[in-house]
């Protein structure tokens, strides 16, 4: 049985319409080549602003729950800050798990890690202001917990004047970089250069020097991570010279380093290995972001290249006093970030979820 001329005309018109619609479909609807899709911010929510000034975050998914930590105080500098730990089952509803303080000490910049025996560990700075905004002394502290709610008293580690900024465990050993108050430059009575050194520990309490790190320009906040082959990568903030951050690499035993200057100034740097796709970085961004984004200092997410350069992926809703992100790749394939920002007026803690191709 042959179709009628009318049915043939209808079929041709229908096919023509389908082909035309396909040709007008946006490129995003077509199958994109690997790596060409854009990073998307799926969700951002404020999760805490109970303190007068809430800042310097970290994030971990531990024992099936989310844990976020940060400092609460009266201002960015000065006052005797305390460390708040909050918890959530799903990242939506958060409750306070602990508030940690030490008499006459400003506990600040807390960072999580998980010890080989499964305990949650906090490292933080212990600064002395005694009611002023002038730093009178400092020494790192470490605390431990088996449930996230009850913590050991802050224990002093390293030496007076040190700041052990973040700890990363690898093959049963904790590694961290501490920066010191500095030494006088030859022939310059006023300027000082700050010291930087890599330390290791098997218990988080007793630390041994691995190697001094030859970085100039007043180096300070440093995060170290490990490649699958055991190479260590360090991302270092600098406060002098051209202030650009530097990226270091070293093979075991981590005593001989090569350094590359980044194309970005860093603030509160953190980075994490995206499975099968390289390193993703979060940092304070001191450069005015693209048109349409929040203006001024912001928090950005970027990809780290082999040459040490950062390529911006997204700018998080942020501004003013901001950055210091915690980073977790979740089992849902999304990048979860905690960070703080004052773009809504008060310095508050935020949680973001990103899809990173």
N, C-alpha and C positions, 0 to 999 in steps of 0.2 A: 504494500500500500504506500503510495507516494504522498508526502505532505502537500497541503494546498499552498498556492502562492502566498496567501495571507499569512500562514504559519511561518513560511520561510522569511518573509519580510520582518515579522515580529522577532524571530530568532536572531536575524542579522542586527536589528536595532538593539536588542538586549546585549549581544556580544560587544557591539560598538560602545554602548554605555559603560559596560564593565571595564573595557580597555581604557576608555577615557578617564574613568574614575581612578584607575590604578596609576595612570600617568600623572594625575594631579595630586596623588597622595604625598604627604610630607616625607622628607628623607628619613625622619625618625621612625616612620612606620615600616620602612624596609629593613631587611636584615643588615645591621651595621657590621662593618669589618671589625675584627677584634681590636680593642683598645681605642676605638674612635668615639664611643659613647661618652657622654659627659657625666662627671660626678654630680650627684643630686643630694640635696639636703632633704631627707624624708620627714624629719620632725625635729623641732627644737622646743623645749619646755623649761620653764624656770622651776627648779626643784627645791631651792632653799634661799631665804633672805631674812631669816629670823635675827641674825646678828646685825650690829650696826655696820660693820664692814666684813664681807664674806669673800674670801679670796684664796688663791693658790691651791688648786684641786688635784686630786688623783682619783682613779677609778679602777676597780677590779671586780671580776666575776668569780666568786669564791664560794665553794660548798653550795652551789645552786642558787645563790642570791647575789644581788648587786650591792656593792659597798662603795661609797664615795666619801672622801675625806677632804678637809680644807681648814683654813684658819678663820676664827672669828675674833675680831678685836674692834677698837674704836676707829682705827685708820690704817692706811697702808703701812705706815712706819710709826713706831712708838706704841706705848701701851703694853700690857701683859696679855698677849693673845693666847687663846686656847685652841686645841685641836678638836674639831667636831667630826664624828664618824656617823654617817647616816646609812640606812639599809633599805632595800626594796626587793620584793619578790619578782617584780616584772618591769621595773624601771618607771612605773607610772606613779605609784604612791610610795612616798618616802617617810621614814620615821627616824628619830634620833636613836642611835645605838650607844653612843658614849660621848662625853665631853671631857677632854684630858687637859689638865693644867699643872703648872709647877710654880710655887711661890716666887715672886719677883723675877720670873723668867717669861720672856715672850717666845712661846713655842710657835714656829711658823714653817710654812712650806712643807707640809707632810707628804710623804710618798710611800705607797704600798709596795710590798713584795711578799712572796710566799716562800717560806723556808723549805728545805728538803723534807722535813718531817711534817709539813702541812700546816704549820702555824702561820697566821697573818702577822707581818712585821711592818712597823712604821719607822721611818727615819725622818727626822725633822731638825731644824735649826733651833738652838736655844740661845736667844739673844738677851742681853741685859741693857735696859734703858732707864730703869729706876725713876719712872715718872717723866722722863724727858724724851726728846726725839733724837738724842745723840747716842750712838752705839758705844757702850762702855765695855763690852766683852761679848764673847759668844763661844759656844762649843756644841757639837752635834749631840743629839739624843736618839736612842732607839727604844722601842717598846714592842711587846709581843702579846698576842692573844690567841686563844684556842676557839673562841666563839664570836669574836668581833665586838663584844660588848664589855667584857672585863679585860683590862690591860695591865701589864706589869708597869711599875713606876718608871718614869723616864730615866734611862741610864746614860751617863756621859761616856762618849767614845772619842778616840783620837785626842787632839790637844786643844788647849785654849787658842782661839783664833781660827781654828779650822771650820770648814762648812762642808760636810759630806752631803751632797745635794740629792743624789738619787742612787738607789742600790738595785743591781740586776744580778740574779742568781744564774749560774751556768755550771753544769756538771758538779753540783754540790758545793760550789764556792760562790760567795757573794763578792761582787766587784762594785766599786764606786769611786768617783773622782771627787776629791776635796780641794777647795781653793782656800788660800791663806791670805792674811792681811797684807802681805807684800814686803818687799825690801827696797831700800833706797837705790835709785839708779845712780851709777857712778857720775860724779860731777853735777848732779842735780839735787839741790837741797830740799826741793818741794815735792817733786813727782815721785811716785813709787810704782814699782811693777808688782803685780800680784803673782803668787805662786800657784801651781797646779800640779797635782800628783794623783796617781792611780793607786788604790789600796785594795786588798782582798781580805776575806775573813771566812772562816768555816762555821762560825756560830753567831755572827752579827755583833759580837761584843768586843772581841780582840781583833784588831786590824793590823795588817802588815803592809809595809810599803812595797809595791810592785815596781814602780818606776816614776820618776819625775817626768812631767810632760812639758816639753819645750815649746810653749805657746806664749807669745807676747801680746801686748794690747790689753792688759788687765783681764785675763780670762777668768771666768767664774762659773755660772751654772752649766753643768755638763751632764748629759745622759749618755750611757754606754749601752750598746746592744750587741748581739752576736748573730753572725750568719750561720746557716746550717752546717758549714764546714768548720765552725769554731773561730773564725776571724772576728776580732772585736772592732766595732765602729764607735767613734766618739763624736758627739755634736756639742760644740763649745760656744758659749756666748762670750763676747768681748766688749769691753767698755771704753777702750782707748784706741789710738791710731785711727784707722778708717771704720772701726767698730763692726766690720763685717764678721759674721760667724766663720768658724773653721771646722772642717770635717777631718777626723783622723782615722787611720786604719792600722791595725797591728795583728800579726799572727801570734799564736802562743809562743813563748810565755808572756807576751804583751809588754815587752821592754823596748822594742824598736818600732818607731812610729813614722808614718808618712802623713803629711798634712796638705790639705787643699783649702784655699779660701773660697767661701761661698759667695753668692751674689746677693745675699740678704743679711741684714742685721737680725740677730735672734733675741728672743726674750721668752723665758720659760720653755726652752726647747724640749720637745719629746718626739719620738718616732717609733714606728712599729713596722714589722715586716708583713706586707700583704701577701698571703699565700700565692706563690707562683707569679707575682707581679712586681716585686721590688718594695722599696721603703716609702712609707707615707709619713709626713712630718706635720706637726702642729707647732706654731710659734706666734709670738706677738709680731705683727707686721707694722713697721714704722713708716711704710710708704703709702701714700694716698691710694686707696683701692680704685678699681675701675669705676667708670660712670654708672650710677644706679646703685652702687653699694654704699654701706654706711661710711661716712667720711672720717678721716683722722686715723689714729692708731686703732687697729682691729686685731682679731685673731683669725689666722688663715690656716687652711689645710693645703699642703703642697706635696708634690712628688719629688723625691731626692734622686738626682742623676748621678751617674758614675763619676762625673767631673766635679761633684760637690755643689752644683747649682740646684736651686729650688724652682720648680714650675708650679705656679699657683693652680689649685684645683677649684677651691671655693673659698669665699670669705664668710665666716659665720656671722650671724647677727651679733654685733659687738661694737664697742667703742670706748674710748677713754681709758680707764683703769681696767685692763683685760688680759687674758691669755692663761697660761699655766694649765694646760689640758691634760687630762687622763685619757688613755686610749686603750680600747679593747676590741679585738675582732671577735664577734659573737658567733655562735653556732648557726645563727640565721643568715650568715654571710654578710652582715652589715657591720660597719665601723661605728662603734658607740664612743662618744666623747663627752667628758665632763669639762667644763671651763667656767671661768668667771668673767663678768663684764659689768660695766656701769652705764651702758648705753641707754638704759631705761631710768636712769637717775640714781639708783642705789646699787652699790656693788653687790651682785647676787650670783648664785650658782645655777648653771644651766646644764641641761643634758641634750645632746644632739645625736641623731641617727643618720648615717650617710650611706648611700649606695655608691661604691667606688668601683667602676669597671676594671 
